[in-house]
Amino acid sequence: MSRRVSVFPSPQELGPALAQLVAQRAAGSGGRFSLGLSGGSLVALLARDLPAALPGPGGGGAEPWLVAFCDERLVPPGHPESTSGAYEAQLLPRLPGPKPRVLTVTPGLSPHAAAADYAAKLREAFQGDGVPAFDLLILGVGPDGHTCSLFPDHPLLKEEEKIVAAITDSPKPPPERITLTLPVLNAARAVVFVATGEGKAAVLKRILEGAEENPLPAARVQPHAGQLHWFLDEAAAAELTVPFEKHSVL
Ligand SMILES: O=C1O[C@H](COP(=O)(O)O)[C@@H](O)[C@H](O)[C@H]1O
């Protein structure tokens, strides 16, 4: 696994660079492009910068894309906390050209049924993969080191069989969620973490420089055969002493 850390002055420079990376990966996939999206602050970043980075309607847009969600908060349709709802409101209608295939979580199911149902959708979409291998996963990280809905010290960190798991005691509301598991995160061809703001600085030092006995969830993401790329702004990178690539212009 190769790891890169790129640091941008602010989210204003980071967003277009992230969008370029997504567009390049999609163009280079040579066919279907499978993309896993996280929620939280990432939604607005992608909504602002991704549409302009993609070829216009004549260029095929995002048609050959398969979009799935790295985690989903189990809330009623239309609820502001819904990750797919946020993407449907902010990003998906703004993508140029034909729309991608989007795998959403079936509403109204119990957490365990929703996880099993979403796992079945992924298995159908990734036939032939023992574990679904996404072309690109874009992950966030919380100030506690969580990623997707995998939280520090939670038993789900030990999950080895399921590709999607339910959580009913998320320490960050809402409590009921489903999440991709570490085997899926580590089977991806490429993983990009995005973290901005001073509130992430301390945890990023632990994740990127610590060698902890019980690593934080985000530190456990180390794609077996893929690339790992961290996109940070200067505020989030403030405590790092490891070498990183500093980007100053768009
Ligand atoms: O709850 C969640 O938090 C993480 C991090 O979100 P951020 O707003 O701090 O960037 C996010 O990646 C995850 O998808 C979400 O469910």
The ligand as a MOL file (V3000), in Angstrom:
LIG
                    3D

  0  0  0     0  0            999 V3000
M  V30 BEGIN CTAB
M  V30 COUNTS 16 16 0 0 0
M  V30 BEGIN ATOM
M  V30 1 O -21.1340 10.7820 10.9570 0
M  V30 2 C -20.3630 10.8290 10.0350 0
M  V30 3 O -19.1740 11.4620 10.2060 0
M  V30 4 C -18.0610 11.2730 9.3140 0
M  V30 5 C -17.1830 12.5230 9.4170 0
M  V30 6 O -17.9980 13.6480 9.0980 0
M  V30 7 P -17.4190 15.1440 9.0510 0
M  V30 8 O -18.6460 16.0190 8.9720 0
M  V30 9 O -16.6290 15.3720 10.2990 0
M  V30 10 O -16.5810 15.2460 7.8230 0
M  V30 11 C -18.5310 10.9980 7.8940 0
M  V30 12 O -17.4370 10.6720 7.0870 0
M  V30 13 C -19.5590 9.8860 7.9180 0
M  V30 14 O -19.9730 9.5380 6.6080 0
M  V30 15 C -20.7410 10.3560 8.6990 0
M  V30 16 O -21.8040 9.4270 8.7620 0
M  V30 END ATOM
M  V30 BEGIN BOND
M  V30 1 2 1 2
M  V30 2 1 2 3
M  V30 3 1 2 15
M  V30 4 1 3 4
M  V30 5 1 4 5
M  V30 6 1 4 11
M  V30 7 1 5 6
M  V30 8 1 6 7
M  V30 9 2 7 8
M  V30 10 1 7 9
M  V30 11 1 7 10
M  V30 12 1 11 12
M  V30 13 1 11 13
M  V30 14 1 13 14
M  V30 15 1 13 15
M  V30 16 1 15 16
M  V30 END BOND
M  V30 END CTAB
M  END
